[in-house]
Amino acid sequence: MPTIQNNSIEIWRRRTSKEQWIRWIFWLIGLSIIFFAWNTISEKTIWFFVQDAPNQAADIAARMVPPKWSYMDKLWQPVWDTINIATIGTVIAMTIAVPVAFATARNTTPNIVVRTIGLFIIVSSRSVNSLIWALILVFILGPGVLAGTIAIGLRSVGFCAKLIYESIEEIDHTQVEAIEATGASGPQKMIYGILPQVLPTIAGVGIYRWDINIRESTILGLVGAGGIGLQLNGSLNTLAWTQVSLILLVILATVFISEWVSAKVRGAII
């Protein structure tokens, strides 16, 4: 009996020792990557500017006070454009994302080719930042709100479709089987068995993405895609720091209100 216990203890010690070695190897690899990345950053950084950064930040902060409140008259329309970009862009995204999600989910699309196309759309959309979409569309469509709206829509498709198709795959299949037992057709199973279970998710994802798009729409003007970011870019280029501080306050207020609205709507729906 003592021999068996000793063997068990020896096996446990060997296993623990092996796990510790593996853990140390992973730590070593991680630290090596961090060290390499830091050396790369250090070589491409002008440390004189970094040392002087606190003085520069304090100087800019002093120039931004007080905000130029009279400039507010020129911000109402850009704020409205920003809200429209986010709202219409979200509608475009959801219109595309819902069919893509149903085409991607395993339990609604057994066809591997269709599902691969759906996954490709999702990955392509999520891989490109909204600023890059906006930059491309400004070259194609010209500067303005239209480019920003489509950029927000294209960026949001992948995000929305991914969350929705994952929700479709996690539905309660007993409800679908019960409807199928009545002799329902494929479209009927989709409408009465699957869609009611994912409607709250679709609504919640749409509201959540709209909230995110409000924030993303505020910076699209930096590349000429309309919205309040256009005024921010102009003020930064002219070093009008009192206007910059006012624009930042307006952006903060807009994001805060959108957070409050989205929270209320999600609470009422879900």
C-alpha positions as protocol buffer text, in pm:
chain_id: "A"
residue {
  index: 1
  type: MET
  ca { x: 0 y: 0 z: 0 }
}
residue {
  index: 2
  type: PRO
  ca { x: 274 y: 252 z: 84 }
}
residue {
  index: 3
  type: THR
  ca { x: 439 y: 165 z: -251 }
}
residue {
  index: 4
  type: ILE
  ca { x: 124 y: 260 z: -445 }
}
residue {
  index: 5
  type: GLN
  ca { x: 100 y: 589 z: -256 }
}
residue {
  index: 6
  type: ASN
  ca { x: 465 y: 665 z: -321 }
}
residue {
  index: 7
  type: ASN
  ca { x: 419 y: 595 z: -693 }
}
residue {
  index: 8
  type: SER
  ca { x: 114 y: 822 z: -703 }
}
residue {
  index: 9
  type: ILE
  ca { x: 304 y: 1100 z: -531 }
}
residue {
  index: 10
  type: GLU
  ca { x: 596 y: 1060 z: -773 }
}
residue {
  index: 11
  type: ILE
  ca { x: 363 y: 1075 z: -1076 }
}
residue {
  index: 12
  type: TRP
  ca { x: 194 y: 1385 z: -934 }
}
residue {
  index: 13
  type: ARG
  ca { x: 532 y: 1551 z: -879 }
}
residue {
  index: 14
  type: ARG
  ca { x: 643 y: 1475 z: -1235 }
}
residue {
  index: 15
  type: ARG
  ca { x: 318 y: 1606 z: -1378 }
}
residue {
  index: 16
  type: THR
  ca { x: 337 y: 1923 z: -1166 }
}
residue {
  index: 17
  type: SER
  ca { x: 699 y: 1975 z: -1267 }
}
residue {
  index: 18
  type: LYS
  ca { x: 609 y: 1935 z: -1634 }
}
residue {
  index: 19
  type: GLU
  ca { x: 320 y: 2182 z: -1605 }
}
residue {
  index: 20
  type: GLN
  ca { x: 551 y: 2432 z: -1434 }
}
residue {
  index: 21
  type: TRP
  ca { x: 808 y: 2400 z: -1711 }
}
residue {
  index: 22
  type: ILE
  ca { x: 539 y: 2455 z: -1976 }
}
residue {
  index: 23
  type: ARG
  ca { x: 411 y: 2758 z: -1784 }
}
residue {
  index: 24
  type: TRP
  ca { x: 762 y: 2903 z: -1759 }
}
residue {
  index: 25
  type: ILE
  ca { x: 819 y: 2849 z: -2131 }
}
residue {
  index: 26
  type: PHE
  ca { x: 500 y: 3039 z: -2216 }
}
residue {
  index: 27
  type: TRP
  ca { x: 600 y: 3319 z: -1979 }
}
residue {
  index: 28
  type: LEU
  ca { x: 944 y: 3333 z: -2145 }
}
residue {
  index: 29
  type: ILE
  ca { x: 791 y: 3351 z: -2492 }
}
residue {
  index: 30
  type: GLY
  ca { x: 550 y: 3625 z: -2382 }
}
residue {
  index: 31
  type: LEU
  ca { x: 824 y: 3833 z: -2220 }
}
residue {
  index: 32
  type: SER
  ca { x: 1043 y: 3792 z: -2529 }
}
residue {
  index: 33
  type: ILE
  ca { x: 762 y: 3922 z: -2752 }
}
residue {
  index: 34
  type: ILE
  ca { x: 705 y: 4220 z: -2519 }
}
residue {
  index: 35
  type: PHE
  ca { x: 1080 y: 4295 z: -2508 }
}
residue {
  index: 36
  type: PHE
  ca { x: 1107 y: 4278 z: -2889 }
}
residue {
  index: 37
  type: ALA
  ca { x: 802 y: 4501 z: -2936 }
}
residue {
  index: 38
  type: TRP
  ca { x: 933 y: 4755 z: -2684 }
}
residue {
  index: 39
  type: ASN
  ca { x: 1271 y: 4774 z: -2859 }
}
residue {
  index: 40
  type: THR
  ca { x: 1093 y: 4832 z: -3190 }
}
residue {
  index: 41
  type: ILE
  ca { x: 883 y: 5111 z: -3039 }
}
residue {
  index: 42
  type: SER
  ca { x: 1184 y: 5267 z: -2866 }
}
residue {
  index: 43
  type: GLU
  ca { x: 1385 y: 5283 z: -3188 }
}
residue {
  index: 44
  type: LYS
  ca { x: 1104 y: 5469 z: -3366 }
}
residue {
  index: 45
  type: THR
  ca { x: 1021 y: 5709 z: -3083 }
}
residue {
  index: 46
  type: ILE
  ca { x: 1168 y: 6058 z: -3041 }
}
residue {
  index: 47
  type: TRP
  ca { x: 1203 y: 6060 z: -2665 }
}
residue {
  index: 48
  type: PHE
  ca { x: 1266 y: 6436 z: -2650 }
}
residue {
  index: 49
  type: PHE
  ca { x: 906 y: 6495 z: -2753 }
}
residue {
  index: 50
  type: VAL
  ca { x: 786 y: 6238 z: -2499 }
}
residue {
  index: 51
  type: GLN
  ca { x: 975 y: 6419 z: -2221 }
}
residue {
  index: 52
  type: ASP
  ca { x: 826 y: 6750 z: -2329 }
}
residue {
  index: 53
  type: ALA
  ca { x: 473 y: 6603 z: -2361 }
}
residue {
  index: 54
  type: PRO
  ca { x: 348 y: 6715 z: -2014 }
}
residue {
  index: 55
  type: ASN
  ca { x: 443 y: 7078 z: -2088 }
}
residue {
  index: 56
  type: GLN
  ca { x: 275 y: 7063 z: -2429 }
}
residue {
  index: 57
  type: ALA
  ca { x: -38 y: 6905 z: -2285 }
}
residue {
  index: 58
  type: ALA
  ca { x: -61 y: 7169 z: -2013 }
}
residue {
  index: 59
  type: ASP
  ca { x: -14 y: 7448 z: -2272 }
}
residue {
  index: 60
  type: ILE
  ca { x: -288 y: 7309 z: -2499 }
}
residue {
  index: 61
  type: ALA
  ca { x: -523 y: 7259 z: -2203 }
}
residue {
  index: 62
  type: ALA
  ca { x: -470 y: 7624 z: -2102 }
}
residue {
  index: 63
  type: ARG
  ca { x: -548 y: 7737 z: -2458 }
}
residue {
  index: 64
  type: MET
  ca { x: -873 y: 7537 z: -2460 }
}
residue {
  index: 65
  type: VAL
  ca { x: -1023 y: 7728 z: -2168 }
}
residue {
  index: 66
  type: PRO
  ca { x: -1280 y: 7876 z: -2181 }
}
residue {
  index: 67
  type: PRO
  ca { x: -1468 y: 7703 z: -2465 }
}
residue {
  index: 68
  type: LYS
  ca { x: -1592 y: 7931 z: -2742 }
}
residue {
  index: 69
  type: TRP
  ca { x: -1965 y: 7907 z: -2669 }
}
residue {
  index: 70
  type: SER
  ca { x: -2057 y: 8136 z: -2959 }
}
residue {
  index: 71
  type: TYR
  ca { x: -1932 y: 7864 z: -3198 }
}
residue {
  index: 72
  type: MET
  ca { x: -2223 y: 7643 z: -3090 }
}
residue {
  index: 73
  type: ASP
  ca { x: -2446 y: 7789 z: -3362 }
}
residue {
  index: 74
  type: LYS
  ca { x: -2226 y: 7618 z: -3622 }
}
residue {
  index: 75
  type: LEU
  ca { x: -2239 y: 7279 z: -3451 }
}
residue {
  index: 76
  type: TRP
  ca { x: -2611 y: 7199 z: -3447 }
}
residue {
  index: 77
  type: GLN
  ca { x: -2620 y: 7084 z: -3809 }
}
residue {
  index: 78
  type: PRO
  ca { x: -2301 y: 6872 z: -3783 }
}
residue {
  index: 79
  type: VAL
  ca { x: -2439 y: 6704 z: -3468 }
}
residue {
  index: 80
  type: TRP
  ca { x: -2763 y: 6628 z: -3652 }
}
residue {
  index: 81
  type: ASP
  ca { x: -2560 y: 6492 z: -3946 }
}
residue {
  index: 82
  type: THR
  ca { x: -2365 y: 6270 z: -3704 }
}
residue {
  index: 83
  type: ILE
  ca { x: -2686 y: 6127 z: -3557 }
}
residue {
  index: 84
  type: ASN
  ca { x: -2826 y: 6067 z: -3907 }
}
residue {
  index: 85
  type: ILE
  ca { x: -2505 y: 5892 z: -4019 }
}
residue {
  index: 86
  type: ALA
  ca { x: -2522 y: 5658 z: -3720 }
}
residue {
  index: 87
  type: THR
  ca { x: -2896 y: 5591 z: -3749 }
}
residue {
  index: 88
  type: ILE
  ca { x: -2921 y: 5532 z: -4123 }
}
residue {
  index: 89
  type: GLY
  ca { x: -2592 y: 5341 z: -4122 }
}
residue {
  index: 90
  type: THR
  ca { x: -2729 y: 5111 z: -3852 }
}
residue {
  index: 91
  type: VAL
  ca { x: -3049 y: 5054 z: -4050 }
}
residue {
  index: 92
  type: ILE
  ca { x: -2844 y: 4964 z: -4358 }
}
residue {
  index: 93
  type: ALA
  ca { x: -2629 y: 4728 z: -4151 }
}
residue {
  index: 94
  type: MET
  ca { x: -2923 y: 4550 z: -3989 }
}
residue {
  index: 95
  type: THR
  ca { x: -3099 y: 4512 z: -4325 }
}
residue {
  index: 96
  type: ILE
  ca { x: -2794 y: 4325 z: -4456 }
}
residue {
  index: 97
  type: ALA
  ca { x: -2688 y: 4156 z: -4132 }
}
residue {
  index: 98
  type: VAL
  ca { x: -3011 y: 3966 z: -4059 }
}
residue {
  index: 99
  type: PRO
  ca { x: -3017 y: 3770 z: -4390 }
}
residue {
  index: 100
  type: VAL
  ca { x: -2642 y: 3715 z: -4365 }
}
residue {
  index: 101
  type: ALA
  ca { x: -2683 y: 3580 z: -4010 }
}
residue {
  index: 102
  type: PHE
  ca { x: -2953 y: 3331 z: -4117 }
}
residue {
  index: 103
  type: ALA
  ca { x: -2735 y: 3230 z: -4412 }
}
residue {
  index: 104
  type: THR
  ca { x: -2439 y: 3170 z: -4179 }
}
residue {
  index: 105
  type: ALA
  ca { x: -2602 y: 2981 z: -3890 }
}
residue {
  index: 106
  type: ARG
  ca { x: -2556 y: 2604 z: -3908 }
}
residue {
  index: 107
  type: ASN
  ca { x: -2914 y: 2520 z: -3811 }
}
residue {
  index: 108
  type: THR
  ca { x: -3069 y: 2744 z: -4078 }
}
residue {
  index: 109
  type: THR
  ca { x: -2820 y: 2692 z: -4363 }
}
residue {
  index: 110
  type: PRO
  ca { x: -2678 y: 2342 z: -4398 }
}
residue {
  index: 111
  type: ASN
  ca { x: -2524 y: 2440 z: -4734 }
}
residue {
  index: 112
  type: ILE
  ca { x: -2150 y: 2484 z: -4672 }
}
residue {
  index: 113
  type: VAL
  ca { x: -2102 y: 2714 z: -4972 }
}
residue {
  index: 114
  type: VAL
  ca { x: -2370 y: 2961 z: -4857 }
}
residue {
  index: 115
  type: ARG
  ca { x: -2236 y: 2950 z: -4503 }
}
residue {
  index: 116
  type: THR
  ca { x: -1881 y: 3015 z: -4623 }
}
residue {
  index: 117
  type: ILE
  ca { x: -1999 y: 3320 z: -4818 }
}
residue {
  index: 118
  type: GLY
  ca { x: -2180 y: 3448 z: -4508 }
}
residue {
  index: 119
  type: LEU
  ca { x: -1871 y: 3401 z: -4291 }
}
residue {
  index: 120
  type: PHE
  ca { x: -1660 y: 3578 z: -4553 }
}
residue {
  index: 121
  type: ILE
  ca { x: -1894 y: 3879 z: -4547 }
}
residue {
  index: 122
  type: ILE
  ca { x: -1881 y: 3891 z: -4167 }
}
residue {
  index: 123
  type: VAL
  ca { x: -1502 y: 3866 z: -4149 }
}
residue {
  index: 124
  type: SER
  ca { x: -1451 y: 4118 z: -4431 }
}
residue {
  index: 125
  type: SER
  ca { x: -1675 y: 4374 z: -4264 }
}
residue {
  index: 126
  type: ARG
  ca { x: -1522 y: 4335 z: -3919 }
}
residue {
  index: 127
  type: SER
  ca { x: -1164 y: 4341 z: -4047 }
}
residue {
  index: 128
  type: VAL
  ca { x: -1182 y: 4694 z: -4190 }
}
residue {
  index: 129
  type: ASN
  ca { x: -1215 y: 4992 z: -3955 }
}
residue {
  index: 130
  type: SER
  ca { x: -1489 y: 5247 z: -4019 }
}
residue {
  index: 131
  type: LEU
  ca { x: -1228 y: 5518 z: -4086 }
}
residue {
  index: 132
  type: ILE
  ca { x: -1074 y: 5306 z: -4361 }
}
residue {
  index: 133
  type: TRP
  ca { x: -1418 y: 5238 z: -4511 }
}
residue {
  index: 134
  type: ALA
  ca { x: -1487 y: 5613 z: -4497 }
}
residue {
  index: 135
  type: LEU
  ca { x: -1154 y: 5697 z: -4657 }
}
residue {
  index: 136
  type: ILE
  ca { x: -1219 y: 5457 z: -4945 }
}
residue {
  index: 137
  type: LEU
  ca { x: -1575 y: 5580 z: -4994 }
}
residue {
  index: 138
  type: VAL
  ca { x: -1470 y: 5946 z: -4988 }
}
residue {
  index: 139
  type: PHE
  ca { x: -1245 y: 5872 z: -5286 }
}
residue {
  index: 140
  type: ILE
  ca { x: -1532 y: 5690 z: -5461 }
}
residue {
  index: 141
  type: LEU
  ca { x: -1836 y: 5903 z: -5369 }
}
residue {
  index: 142
  type: GLY
  ca { x: -1670 y: 6227 z: -5272 }
}
residue {
  index: 143
  type: PRO
  ca { x: -1666 y: 6389 z: -4928 }
}
residue {
  index: 144
  type: GLY
  ca { x: -1991 y: 6420 z: -4736 }
}
residue {
  index: 145
  type: VAL
  ca { x: -2252 y: 6248 z: -4526 }
}
residue {
  index: 146
  type: LEU
  ca { x: -2329 y: 5975 z: -4782 }
}
residue {
  index: 147
  type: ALA
  ca { x: -1978 y: 5833 z: -4763 }
}
residue {
  index: 148
  type: GLY
  ca { x: -1992 y: 5833 z: -4383 }
}
residue {
  index: 149
  type: THR
  ca { x: -2332 y: 5665 z: -4374 }
}
residue {
  index: 150
  type: ILE
  ca { x: -2229 y: 5381 z: -4604 }
}
residue {
  index: 151
  type: ALA
  ca { x: -1899 y: 5342 z: -4417 }
}
residue {
  index: 152
  type: ILE
  ca { x: -2085 y: 5298 z: -4087 }
}
residue {
  index: 153
  type: GLY
  ca { x: -2321 y: 5049 z: -4251 }
}
residue {
  index: 154
  type: LEU
  ca { x: -2043 y: 4839 z: -4403 }
}
residue {
  index: 155
  type: ARG
  ca { x: -1847 y: 4837 z: -4079 }
}
residue {
  index: 156
  type: SER
  ca { x: -2151 y: 4733 z: -3872 }
}
residue {
  index: 157
  type: VAL
  ca { x: -2268 y: 4442 z: -4089 }
}
residue {
  index: 158
  type: GLY
  ca { x: -2010 y: 4196 z: -3959 }
}
residue {
  index: 159
  type: PHE
  ca { x: -2056 y: 4291 z: -3594 }
}
residue {
  index: 160
  type: CYS
  ca { x: -2436 y: 4258 z: -3605 }
}
residue {
  index: 161
  type: ALA
  ca { x: -2443 y: 3944 z: -3820 }
}
residue {
  index: 162
  type: LYS
  ca { x: -2195 y: 3764 z: -3595 }
}
residue {
  index: 163
  type: LEU
  ca { x: -2397 y: 3824 z: -3277 }
}
residue {
  index: 164
  type: ILE
  ca { x: -2725 y: 3736 z: -3448 }
}
residue {
  index: 165
  type: TYR
  ca { x: -2606 y: 3413 z: -3611 }
}
residue {
  index: 166
  type: GLU
  ca { x: -2456 y: 3297 z: -3281 }
}
residue {
  index: 167
  type: SER
  ca { x: -2795 y: 3361 z: -3120 }
}
residue {
  index: 168
  type: ILE
  ca { x: -2968 y: 3163 z: -3396 }
}
residue {
  index: 169
  type: GLU
  ca { x: -2741 y: 2865 z: -3333 }
}
residue {
  index: 170
  type: GLU
  ca { x: -2824 y: 2873 z: -2960 }
}
residue {
  index: 171
  type: ILE
  ca { x: -3205 y: 2866 z: -2991 }
}
residue {
  index: 172
  type: ASP
  ca { x: -3427 y: 2609 z: -2817 }
}
residue {
  index: 173
  type: HIS
  ca { x: -3471 y: 2340 z: -3083 }
}
residue {
  index: 174
  type: THR
  ca { x: -3763 y: 2178 z: -2904 }
}
residue {
  index: 175
  type: GLN
  ca { x: -3988 y: 2463 z: -3020 }
}
residue {
  index: 176
  type: VAL
  ca { x: -3879 y: 2410 z: -3379 }
}
residue {
  index: 177
  type: GLU
  ca { x: -3936 y: 2035 z: -3350 }
}
residue {
  index: 178
  type: ALA
  ca { x: -4285 y: 2095 z: -3211 }
}
residue {
  index: 179
  type: ILE
  ca { x: -4375 y: 2314 z: -3509 }
}
residue {
  index: 180
  type: GLU
  ca { x: -4214 y: 2064 z: -3745 }
}
residue {
  index: 181
  type: ALA
  ca { x: -4435 y: 1788 z: -3596 }
}
residue {
  index: 182
  type: THR
  ca { x: -4744 y: 1976 z: -3714 }
}
residue {
  index: 183
  type: GLY
  ca { x: -4625 y: 1935 z: -4074 }
}
residue {
  index: 184
  type: ALA
  ca { x: -4498 y: 2291 z: -4111 }
}
residue {
  index: 185
  type: SER
  ca { x: -4284 y: 2378 z: -4412 }
}
residue {
  index: 186
  type: GLY
  ca { x: -3932 y: 2520 z: -4397 }
}
residue {
  index: 187
  type: PRO
  ca { x: -4036 y: 2887 z: -4418 }
}
residue {
  index: 188
  type: GLN
  ca { x: -4306 y: 2827 z: -4154 }
}
residue {
  index: 189
  type: LYS
  ca { x: -4049 y: 2674 z: -3917 }
}
residue {
  index: 190
  type: MET
  ca { x: -3830 y: 2978 z: -3976 }
}
residue {
  index: 191
  type: ILE
  ca { x: -4110 y: 3229 z: -3914 }
}
residue {
  index: 192
  type: TYR
  ca { x: -4285 y: 3062 z: -3619 }
}
residue {
  index: 193
  type: GLY
  ca { x: -4007 y: 2856 z: -3460 }
}
residue {
  index: 194
  type: ILE
  ca { x: -3679 y: 3043 z: -3500 }
}
residue {
  index: 195
  type: LEU
  ca { x: -3756 y: 3409 z: -3566 }
}
residue {
  index: 196
  type: PRO
  ca { x: -3959 y: 3472 z: -3245 }
}
residue {
  index: 197
  type: GLN
  ca { x: -3668 y: 3339 z: -3037 }
}
residue {
  index: 198
  type: VAL
  ca { x: -3410 y: 3569 z: -3195 }
}
residue {
  index: 199
  type: LEU
  ca { x: -3618 y: 3885 z: -3236 }
}
residue {
  index: 200
  type: PRO
  ca { x: -3512 y: 4023 z: -2894 }
}
residue {
  index: 201
  type: THR
  ca { x: -3149 y: 3962 z: -2989 }
}
residue {
  index: 202
  type: ILE
  ca { x: -3195 y: 4135 z: -3324 }
}
residue {
  index: 203
  type: ALA
  ca { x: -3352 y: 4437 z: -3157 }
}
residue {
  index: 204
  type: GLY
  ca { x: -3090 y: 4447 z: -2882 }
}
residue {
  index: 205
  type: VAL
  ca { x: -2800 y: 4417 z: -3125 }
}
residue {
  index: 206
  type: GLY
  ca { x: -2944 y: 4693 z: -3343 }
}
residue {
  index: 207
  type: ILE
  ca { x: -2977 y: 4935 z: -3050 }
}
residue {
  index: 208
  type: TYR
  ca { x: -2635 y: 4843 z: -2914 }
}
residue {
  index: 209
  type: ARG
  ca { x: -2471 y: 4893 z: -3253 }
}
residue {
  index: 210
  type: TRP
  ca { x: -2648 y: 5228 z: -3297 }
}
residue {
  index: 211
  type: ASP
  ca { x: -2495 y: 5340 z: -2968 }
}
residue {
  index: 212
  type: ILE
  ca { x: -2149 y: 5238 z: -3092 }
}
residue {
  index: 213
  type: ASN
  ca { x: -2206 y: 5404 z: -3429 }
}
residue {
  index: 214
  type: ILE
  ca { x: -2287 y: 5737 z: -3263 }
}
residue {
  index: 215
  type: ARG
  ca { x: -1934 y: 5736 z: -3123 }
}
residue {
  index: 216
  type: GLU
  ca { x: -1773 y: 5618 z: -3446 }
}
residue {
  index: 217
  type: SER
  ca { x: -1963 y: 5877 z: -3652 }
}
residue {
  index: 218
  type: THR
  ca { x: -1811 y: 6162 z: -3453 }
}
residue {
  index: 219
  type: ILE
  ca { x: -1465 y: 6100 z: -3600 }
}
residue {
  index: 220
  type: LEU
  ca { x: -1551 y: 6019 z: -3963 }
}
residue {
  index: 221
  type: GLY
  ca { x: -1523 y: 6387 z: -4048 }
}
residue {
  index: 222
  type: LEU
  ca { x: -1148 y: 6360 z: -3994 }
}
residue {
  index: 223
  type: VAL
  ca { x: -1130 y: 6194 z: -4338 }
}
residue {
  index: 224
  type: GLY
  ca { x: -1402 y: 6409 z: -4495 }
}
residue {
  index: 225
  type: ALA
  ca { x: -1703 y: 6182 z: -4436 }
}
residue {
  index: 226
  type: GLY
  ca { x: -1925 y: 6445 z: -4274 }
}
residue {
  index: 227
  type: GLY
  ca { x: -2053 y: 6493 z: -3923 }
}
residue {
  index: 228
  type: ILE
  ca { x: -1911 y: 6688 z: -3634 }
}
residue {
  index: 229
  type: GLY
  ca { x: -1568 y: 6540 z: -3698 }
}
residue {
  index: 230
  type: LEU
  ca { x: -1538 y: 6775 z: -3995 }
}
residue {
  index: 231
  type: GLN
  ca { x: -1558 y: 7076 z: -3762 }
}
residue {
  index: 232
  type: LEU
  ca { x: -1314 y: 6909 z: -3523 }
}
residue {
  index: 233
  type: ASN
  ca { x: -1063 y: 6852 z: -3802 }
}
residue {
  index: 234
  type: GLY
  ca { x: -1096 y: 7213 z: -3921 }
}
residue {
  index: 235
  type: SER
  ca { x: -1051 y: 7351 z: -3571 }
}
residue {
  index: 236
  type: LEU
  ca { x: -745 y: 7133 z: -3510 }
}
residue {
  index: 237
  type: ASN
  ca { x: -587 y: 7241 z: -3839 }
}
residue {
  index: 238
  type: THR
  ca { x: -634 y: 7609 z: -3753 }
}
residue {
  index: 239
  type: LEU
  ca { x: -524 y: 7560 z: -3390 }
}
residue {
  index: 240
  type: ALA
  ca { x: -857 y: 7700 z: -3269 }
}
residue {
  index: 241
  type: TRP
  ca { x: -831 y: 7530 z: -2929 }
}
residue {
  index: 242
  type: THR
  ca { x: -1134 y: 7703 z: -2774 }
}
residue {
  index: 243
  type: GLN
  ca { x: -1346 y: 7561 z: -3057 }
}
residue {
  index: 244
  type: VAL
  ca { x: -1187 y: 7220 z: -3008 }
}
residue {
  index: 245
  type: SER
  ca { x: -1282 y: 7216 z: -2640 }
}
residue {
  index: 246
  type: LEU
  ca { x: -1641 y: 7306 z: -2724 }
}
residue {
  index: 247
  type: ILE
  ca { x: -1660 y: 7034 z: -2991 }
}
residue {
  index: 248
  type: LEU
  ca { x: -1523 y: 6777 z: -2747 }
}
residue {
  index: 249
  type: LEU
  ca { x: -1787 y: 6878 z: -2491 }
}
residue {
  index: 250
  type: VAL
  ca { x: -2060 y: 6845 z: -2756 }
}
residue {
  index: 251
  type: ILE
  ca { x: -1931 y: 6501 z: -2856 }
}
residue {
  index: 252
  type: LEU
  ca { x: -1925 y: 6396 z: -2491 }
}
residue {
  index: 253
  type: ALA
  ca { x: -2283 y: 6515 z: -2441 }
}
residue {
  index: 254
  type: THR
  ca { x: -2400 y: 6341 z: -2760 }
}
residue {
  index: 255
  type: VAL
  ca { x: -2241 y: 6011 z: -2658 }
}
residue {
  index: 256
  type: PHE
  ca { x: -2384 y: 6040 z: -2307 }
}
residue {
  index: 257
  type: ILE
  ca { x: -2737 y: 6100 z: -2439 }
}
residue {
  index: 258
  type: SER
  ca { x: -2705 y: 5811 z: -2687 }
}
residue {
  index: 259
  type: GLU
  ca { x: -2593 y: 5582 z: -2403 }
}
residue {
  index: 260
  type: TRP
  ca { x: -2898 y: 5684 z: -2199 }
}
residue {
  index: 261
  type: VAL
  ca { x: -3138 y: 5640 z: -2491 }
}
residue {
  index: 262
  type: SER
  ca { x: -2998 y: 5300 z: -2590 }
}
residue {
  index: 263
  type: ALA
  ca { x: -3011 y: 5177 z: -2230 }
}
residue {
  index: 264
  type: LYS
  ca { x: -3376 y: 5281 z: -2198 }
}
residue {
  index: 265
  type: VAL
  ca { x: -3474 y: 5126 z: -2530 }
}
residue {
  index: 266
  type: ARG
  ca { x: -3291 y: 4799 z: -2457 }
}
residue {
  index: 267
  type: GLY
  ca { x: -3455 y: 4784 z: -2117 }
}
residue {
  index: 268
  type: ALA
  ca { x: -3799 y: 4832 z: -2272 }
}
residue {
  index: 269
  type: ILE
  ca { x: -3741 y: 4570 z: -2541 }
}
residue {
  index: 270
  type: ILE
  ca { x: -3550 y: 4305 z: -2347 }
}
